[in-house]
Amino acid sequence: MAINNNHIRLKRQNRIKSNWKSPFTFALMFGLGFISLILIILILWGFFSSIKTIDDFIDNPVWLPTGMPWNWAWSNYVDVISQFHVPITTLSGSREVWFEEMILNSVLFAVIGSLIQTFSVCWVAYLTQRFKNKVSSIIYLVVIFVMIIPSFNSQASLLKISRALGVYDTMFSYYFMKISFTNYFYLVFFAAFRALPKDYDESALVDGAGDLVIFFKIILPLVSGVFLTIFLLSFMGSWNDYMTPIVFMPSKYTIAYGVFYLVNGNVQGLSRVPLKLAICYLFSLPILILFIFFRDRIMNSVNIGGIKE
């Protein structure tokens, strides 16, 4: 058995080496490397431009900031935190939404909303995979059908529902929308539960455990890696979402909308390019931190056929 495994491993290594010699592979890798180099240069240019004074940016738009690193305009980041605000007009009047409030709204929007979405998808996938009946088969077919058929005017329908329920312009309207399972994440959880042997469920039932105990204490810990990966992907999408707050929560702007408003508008005191770049980098910092700490799980878990452990 060991000899066969070594033989297969050697054949795979030889095939990879031969593929590297093909002109198509070389051209593809060269193109990807060139694009990656451009992106890295742009990221570095944006960061170094964010710590320049406006005069230094005008006189020296390409190279490093003038002077020693401790003399660079690091205060730009302090300025944007203290001055960044977005005007808002509601039925109750006009006011300013400052940086701290936008951060709080973003945390409530992205963290809790992603938890609700991940758990709702996980729960429905567990019920439909573990309890086989006509209803679970219908739900599975509905998920496939909804994913295939493009949805039009879905936001308008959700907007009417949120107004009818009296949760419009509240976080609950967004949380209500996240209670959904008709997305790709459902199939990922469904495959994860199908890969688990039913011996766990049967052993727990023999010991007198109920369905909720089996799910929360046995099944959910076994798919915790999948749950975390789905949550992180959902969080990244929600953190960068600026359209949903505009439509459903016009009085609770998030940092994503603040950045959108700053780039496309003219916030007093923050119209300079270095300050705009500074707020963009502050906005992307949570996503960067999450990717640094969980990059192995995200990159190794997401596969073409779904998520693997």
C-alpha positions as CSV (number, residue, x, y, z in Angstrom):
1,M,0.0,0.0,0.0
2,A,2.8,2.4,0.9
3,I,4.6,1.6,-2.4
4,N,1.4,2.4,-4.4
5,N,1.0,5.7,-2.5
6,N,4.7,6.7,-3.2
7,H,4.2,5.8,-6.9
8,I,1.1,7.9,-7.1
9,R,2.9,10.8,-5.4
10,L,5.8,10.6,-7.8
11,K,3.5,10.5,-10.8
12,R,1.7,13.6,-9.5
13,Q,5.0,15.5,-8.9
14,N,6.2,14.6,-12.4
15,R,2.9,15.8,-13.9
16,I,3.2,19.1,-12.1
17,K,6.8,19.6,-13.3
18,S,5.8,18.8,-16.9
19,N,2.9,21.2,-16.7
20,W,5.2,24.0,-15.6
21,K,7.2,23.5,-18.8
22,S,4.1,24.1,-21.1
23,P,3.9,27.5,-22.8
24,F,0.3,28.0,-21.7
25,T,1.1,27.4,-18.0
26,F,4.1,29.7,-18.2
27,A,2.0,32.5,-19.9
28,L,-0.8,32.1,-17.3
29,M,1.6,32.3,-14.3
30,F,3.4,35.2,-15.9
31,G,0.1,37.1,-16.4
32,L,-1.1,36.3,-12.9
33,G,2.2,37.4,-11.4
34,F,2.2,40.6,-13.4
35,I,-1.4,41.5,-12.2
36,S,-0.4,40.6,-8.6
37,L,2.6,42.9,-8.8
38,I,0.4,45.8,-10.1
39,L,-2.0,45.3,-7.2
40,I,0.7,45.2,-4.6
41,I,2.2,48.4,-6.0
42,L,-1.2,50.1,-5.9
43,I,-1.7,49.0,-2.3
44,L,1.7,50.3,-1.2
45,W,1.2,53.5,-3.2
46,G,-2.2,54.1,-1.5
47,F,-0.7,53.4,2.0
48,F,2.3,55.7,1.5
49,S,0.1,58.4,0.0
50,S,-2.2,58.2,3.1
51,I,0.7,59.4,5.3
52,K,1.7,62.4,3.2
53,T,0.8,66.0,3.7
54,I,-1.2,67.6,1.0
55,D,1.8,69.6,-0.2
56,D,4.0,66.5,-0.2
57,F,1.3,64.6,-2.1
58,I,1.1,67.3,-4.8
59,D,4.9,67.6,-5.2
60,N,5.7,63.9,-4.7
61,P,2.7,61.8,-5.8
62,V,4.6,58.6,-6.6
63,W,7.6,58.1,-4.3
64,L,7.8,57.6,-0.6
65,P,6.9,60.5,1.8
66,T,9.5,63.1,2.2
67,G,11.7,62.9,5.4
68,M,12.2,60.1,7.9
69,P,9.4,57.7,8.8
70,W,8.8,59.4,12.2
71,N,8.3,62.7,10.3
72,W,5.6,61.3,8.0
73,A,2.0,62.5,8.4
74,W,0.8,59.7,10.6
75,S,-1.6,62.2,12.1
76,N,-3.8,61.8,9.1
77,Y,-5.3,58.7,10.7
78,V,-6.0,60.6,13.9
79,D,-7.6,63.4,11.9
80,V,-10.0,61.2,10.0
81,I,-11.1,59.5,13.2
82,S,-11.8,62.8,14.9
83,Q,-13.3,64.6,11.8
84,F,-15.0,61.9,9.8
85,H,-18.8,62.4,9.8
86,V,-21.7,62.0,7.4
87,P,-24.8,64.3,7.3
88,I,-28.1,62.5,7.6
89,T,-31.7,63.7,7.1
90,T,-34.7,61.8,8.5
91,L,-38.3,62.6,9.4
92,S,-37.1,63.7,12.9
93,G,-34.6,66.2,11.5
94,S,-31.0,66.5,10.4
95,R,-27.9,65.5,12.3
96,E,-24.3,64.3,11.9
97,V,-23.3,60.6,12.1
98,W,-19.7,60.5,13.4
99,F,-17.0,57.8,13.1
100,E,-17.7,56.1,16.4
101,E,-21.4,55.7,15.6
102,M,-20.7,54.3,12.2
103,I,-18.3,51.8,13.6
104,L,-20.9,50.6,16.2
105,N,-23.5,50.3,13.5
106,S,-21.1,48.4,11.3
107,V,-20.4,45.9,14.1
108,L,-24.1,45.4,14.8
109,F,-24.8,45.1,11.1
110,A,-22.0,42.8,10.1
111,V,-21.4,40.6,13.2
112,I,-24.9,39.9,14.4
113,G,-26.3,39.8,10.9
114,S,-23.7,37.2,9.8
115,L,-24.3,35.1,12.9
116,I,-28.1,35.1,12.2
117,Q,-27.5,34.2,8.5
118,T,-25.0,31.5,9.3
119,F,-27.0,29.9,12.0
120,S,-30.3,30.0,10.1
121,V,-28.7,28.3,7.1
122,C,-27.0,25.8,9.3
123,W,-30.2,24.9,11.1
124,V,-32.3,24.5,8.0
125,A,-29.6,22.4,6.3
126,Y,-29.4,20.2,9.3
127,L,-33.1,19.6,9.5
128,T,-33.5,18.9,5.8
129,Q,-30.5,16.5,5.7
130,R,-31.0,14.6,8.9
131,F,-34.8,14.3,8.8
132,K,-35.8,12.9,5.4
133,N,-39.4,13.5,4.4
134,K,-41.4,15.3,1.6
135,V,-41.1,18.7,3.3
136,S,-37.3,18.5,3.4
137,S,-37.2,17.4,-0.2
138,I,-39.4,20.3,-1.2
139,I,-37.1,22.7,0.7
140,Y,-34.1,21.3,-1.0
141,L,-35.7,21.8,-4.4
142,V,-36.8,25.3,-3.5
143,V,-33.2,26.3,-2.6
144,I,-31.9,25.0,-6.0
145,F,-34.8,26.7,-7.9
146,V,-34.2,30.0,-6.2
147,M,-30.5,29.9,-6.8
148,I,-31.0,29.2,-10.5
149,I,-33.8,31.7,-11.2
150,P,-32.6,35.3,-11.1
151,S,-34.5,37.4,-8.6
152,F,-35.9,40.8,-9.6
153,N,-37.2,43.5,-7.3
154,S,-36.4,41.4,-4.2
155,Q,-35.3,44.5,-2.3
156,A,-38.6,46.2,-3.1
157,S,-40.5,43.2,-1.7
158,L,-38.4,43.1,1.4
159,L,-38.8,46.8,1.8
160,K,-42.6,46.5,1.8
161,I,-42.5,43.6,4.3
162,S,-40.2,45.5,6.7
163,R,-42.6,48.5,6.5
164,A,-45.6,46.2,7.1
165,L,-44.0,44.6,10.1
166,G,-43.0,48.0,11.5
167,V,-39.3,47.3,11.6
168,Y,-38.2,49.7,8.8
169,D,-35.2,51.8,9.6
170,T,-34.1,49.5,12.4
171,M,-31.5,46.8,12.7
172,F,-34.3,44.3,13.1
173,S,-35.2,44.9,9.4
174,Y,-31.8,43.7,8.4
175,Y,-31.8,40.9,10.9
176,F,-35.1,39.8,9.5
177,M,-33.7,39.7,6.0
178,K,-30.7,37.5,7.1
179,I,-33.1,34.8,8.3
180,S,-32.7,33.1,5.0
181,F,-31.4,29.8,3.6
182,T,-31.8,30.1,-0.1
183,N,-28.1,30.6,-0.9
184,Y,-25.0,28.7,-1.7
185,F,-24.2,28.3,2.0
186,Y,-27.1,26.0,2.4
187,L,-25.5,23.5,0.0
188,V,-22.2,23.7,1.8
189,F,-23.8,22.9,5.2
190,F,-25.9,20.2,3.6
191,A,-22.8,18.5,2.2
192,A,-21.1,18.8,5.6
193,F,-23.9,17.2,7.5
194,R,-24.3,14.4,4.9
195,A,-20.6,13.6,5.4
196,L,-21.2,13.0,9.1
197,P,-22.1,9.4,10.0
198,K,-25.5,9.0,11.6
199,D,-24.0,6.9,14.3
200,Y,-23.5,10.0,16.4
201,D,-27.2,10.7,16.3
202,E,-28.2,7.2,17.0
203,S,-25.8,6.8,20.0
204,A,-27.1,10.1,21.5
205,L,-30.7,9.0,21.1
206,V,-29.9,5.7,22.9
207,D,-28.5,7.7,25.7
208,G,-31.7,9.8,25.9
209,A,-30.6,13.0,24.2
210,G,-33.2,15.0,22.4
211,D,-32.9,16.5,18.9
212,L,-31.8,20.0,20.2
213,V,-29.1,18.4,22.4
214,I,-27.8,16.3,19.5
215,F,-27.6,19.4,17.3
216,F,-26.0,21.8,19.7
217,K,-23.7,19.5,21.7
218,I,-22.7,16.9,19.1
219,I,-23.4,17.9,15.5
220,L,-22.6,21.6,15.7
221,P,-19.2,21.2,17.3
222,L,-18.3,18.7,14.5
223,V,-19.0,21.3,11.8
224,S,-17.6,24.2,13.8
225,G,-14.9,24.7,11.1
226,V,-17.5,25.0,8.4
227,F,-19.6,27.3,10.6
228,L,-16.6,29.6,11.2
229,T,-15.7,29.8,7.6
230,I,-19.2,30.6,6.4
231,F,-19.5,33.2,9.2
232,L,-16.2,34.9,8.1
233,L,-17.3,35.0,4.4
234,S,-20.6,36.4,5.4
235,F,-19.0,39.0,7.7
236,M,-16.7,40.2,4.9
237,G,-19.6,40.7,2.6
238,S,-21.7,42.5,5.1
239,W,-18.8,44.7,6.2
240,N,-18.4,46.0,2.7
241,D,-22.1,46.4,2.0
242,Y,-23.2,50.0,1.8
243,M,-26.4,49.7,-0.2
244,T,-28.5,47.8,2.4
245,P,-28.1,50.5,5.1
246,I,-29.2,53.1,2.5
247,V,-32.3,51.2,1.6
248,F,-33.4,49.7,4.9
249,M,-31.7,51.7,7.6
250,P,-31.5,55.3,6.3
251,S,-30.8,56.6,9.8
252,K,-28.1,54.1,10.8
253,Y,-25.2,54.5,8.4
254,T,-22.3,52.1,8.6
255,I,-18.7,52.8,8.0
256,A,-19.1,51.3,4.5
257,Y,-21.6,54.0,3.5
258,G,-19.4,56.6,5.2
259,V,-16.5,55.6,2.9
260,F,-18.8,55.6,-0.1
261,Y,-20.0,59.1,0.8
262,L,-16.5,60.4,1.5
263,V,-15.1,59.2,-1.8
264,N,-18.1,60.5,-3.9
265,G,-18.9,63.5,-1.8
266,N,-17.1,66.3,0.0
267,V,-16.8,66.0,3.7
268,Q,-15.6,69.3,5.3
269,G,-12.0,69.0,6.3
270,L,-11.5,65.6,4.6
271,S,-11.5,66.5,0.9
272,R,-7.7,65.9,0.6
273,V,-6.6,62.7,-1.1
274,P,-4.3,61.5,1.7
275,L,-7.1,61.7,4.2
276,K,-9.5,59.9,1.9
277,L,-6.9,57.1,1.5
278,A,-6.4,57.0,5.3
279,I,-10.1,56.3,5.9
280,C,-10.2,53.7,3.2
281,Y,-7.3,51.8,4.9
282,L,-8.9,52.1,8.3
283,F,-12.1,50.7,6.8
284,S,-10.2,47.7,5.4
285,L,-8.3,47.0,8.6
286,P,-10.8,44.6,10.2
287,I,-11.0,42.5,7.0
288,L,-7.2,42.5,6.8
289,I,-6.9,41.3,10.4
290,L,-9.4,38.5,9.9
291,F,-7.7,37.4,6.8
292,I,-4.3,37.3,8.5
293,F,-5.5,35.2,11.4
294,F,-7.9,32.9,9.5
295,R,-6.2,32.8,6.0
296,D,-5.3,29.1,6.3
297,R,-8.8,28.1,7.2
298,I,-10.4,30.3,4.5
299,M,-8.0,29.3,1.8
300,N,-7.9,25.6,2.7
301,S,-11.6,25.2,3.5
302,V,-13.2,26.7,0.4
303,N,-12.8,24.3,-2.5
304,I,-14.4,23.9,-5.8
305,G,-16.8,21.3,-4.6
306,G,-17.7,23.1,-1.3
307,I,-16.0,23.2,2.0
308,K,-13.8,20.4,3.4
309,E,-12.3,19.7,6.8
